[in-house]
Amino acid sequence: MRTGSNGGVKDMTSLQASAQAQLRQLIEQLERLEEEKKALASDIRDKFAEAKAMGFDPKIMKQVLRIRKQPKDDRDEEEAILDVYLHALGMLDTIAADPPMMAAAE
């Protein structure tokens, strides 16, 4: 609730007709967008299911999508830090200056 200029409480019933219409319009637009979002999420699930049926790994595909969104500098920095951590845990023999997989991908 809002406080009006007279210091009293101003409730929703005192909104002018134009403000009520604007609010209703915004709410209806948001509801339509939410429905579109649900439909898109369903389409994305279907596409991952299709990829899985073709033998692709959806989990890896999601990683690829995340990586492709990143700028190259951010990807390189993340990869370098990952290499350091894996090396520190004994999961990587050497820290590669330019891993062959990344060099071929670029």
C-alpha positions as CSV (number, residue, x, y, z in Angstrom):
1,M,0.0,0.0,0.0
2,R,1.1,3.5,-0.7
3,T,0.8,6.6,1.4
4,G,-1.1,9.4,-0.5
5,S,-0.3,13.1,-0.4
6,N,-2.7,13.6,2.4
7,G,-0.8,11.1,4.6
8,G,-3.6,8.5,4.4
9,V,-3.3,5.0,2.8
10,K,-4.1,4.9,-0.9
11,D,-5.4,1.5,-2.0
12,M,-5.8,0.0,-5.4
13,T,-9.5,1.0,-5.6
14,S,-8.4,4.7,-5.9
15,L,-6.3,4.1,-9.1
16,Q,-7.6,6.1,-12.0
17,A,-9.3,4.2,-14.8
18,S,-6.3,4.8,-17.1
19,A,-3.9,3.4,-14.5
20,Q,-6.1,0.4,-14.0
21,A,-6.2,-0.2,-17.8
22,Q,-2.4,0.1,-18.0
23,L,-2.0,-2.3,-15.1
24,R,-4.4,-4.8,-16.6
25,Q,-2.6,-4.6,-20.0
26,L,0.8,-5.1,-18.4
27,I,-0.4,-8.1,-16.5
28,E,-2.0,-9.7,-19.6
29,Q,1.2,-9.1,-21.6
30,L,3.3,-10.7,-18.9
31,E,0.9,-13.7,-18.8
32,R,1.3,-14.1,-22.6
33,L,5.1,-13.9,-22.3
34,E,5.0,-16.5,-19.5
35,E,3.0,-18.9,-21.8
36,E,5.5,-18.3,-24.6
37,K,8.4,-19.0,-22.2
38,K,6.8,-22.3,-21.2
39,A,6.3,-23.2,-24.9
40,L,9.9,-22.4,-25.7
41,A,11.2,-24.4,-22.7
42,S,9.1,-27.4,-24.0
43,D,10.6,-26.9,-27.5
44,I,14.1,-26.9,-26.0
45,R,13.4,-30.1,-24.1
46,D,12.2,-31.7,-27.2
47,K,15.3,-30.7,-29.2
48,F,17.6,-32.1,-26.5
49,A,15.5,-35.3,-26.5
50,E,15.9,-35.5,-30.3
51,A,19.7,-34.9,-30.0
52,K,19.9,-37.7,-27.4
53,A,18.0,-40.1,-29.7
54,M,20.6,-39.3,-32.4
55,G,23.4,-40.3,-29.9
56,F,24.5,-36.9,-28.7
57,D,25.0,-36.2,-25.0
58,P,22.6,-33.4,-23.9
59,K,24.7,-32.6,-20.8
60,I,27.7,-31.9,-23.0
61,M,25.6,-30.0,-25.5
62,K,24.5,-27.7,-22.7
63,Q,28.2,-27.2,-21.8
64,V,28.9,-26.3,-25.4
65,L,26.1,-23.8,-25.5
66,R,27.4,-22.2,-22.3
67,I,30.9,-22.0,-23.6
68,R,29.8,-20.5,-27.0
69,K,28.2,-17.6,-25.1
70,Q,31.4,-16.7,-23.5
71,P,33.9,-14.3,-25.0
72,K,37.2,-15.9,-26.0
73,D,39.2,-14.2,-23.3
74,D,36.8,-15.5,-20.6
75,R,36.9,-19.1,-22.1
76,D,40.7,-19.0,-22.2
77,E,40.9,-17.8,-18.6
78,E,38.4,-20.4,-17.3
79,E,40.3,-23.1,-19.2
80,A,43.7,-22.0,-17.7
81,I,42.3,-22.0,-14.2
82,L,40.7,-25.4,-14.7
83,D,44.0,-26.8,-15.9
84,V,45.8,-25.4,-12.8
85,Y,43.2,-26.9,-10.5
86,L,43.2,-30.3,-12.3
87,H,47.0,-30.3,-12.2
88,A,47.0,-29.5,-8.5
89,L,44.7,-32.4,-7.8
90,G,46.8,-34.8,-9.9
91,M,44.2,-35.2,-12.5
92,L,46.3,-33.6,-15.3
93,D,50.0,-34.5,-16.0
94,T,51.1,-31.2,-17.4
95,I,49.6,-27.7,-17.9
96,A,49.3,-27.2,-21.6
97,A,50.1,-23.8,-23.0
98,D,47.7,-24.3,-25.8
99,P,45.6,-27.6,-25.6
100,P,45.3,-29.3,-28.9
101,M,41.4,-29.5,-28.7
102,M,41.1,-25.8,-28.2
103,A,43.6,-24.8,-30.8
104,A,41.8,-27.0,-33.4
105,A,38.4,-25.5,-32.5
106,E,39.5,-21.9,-33.1
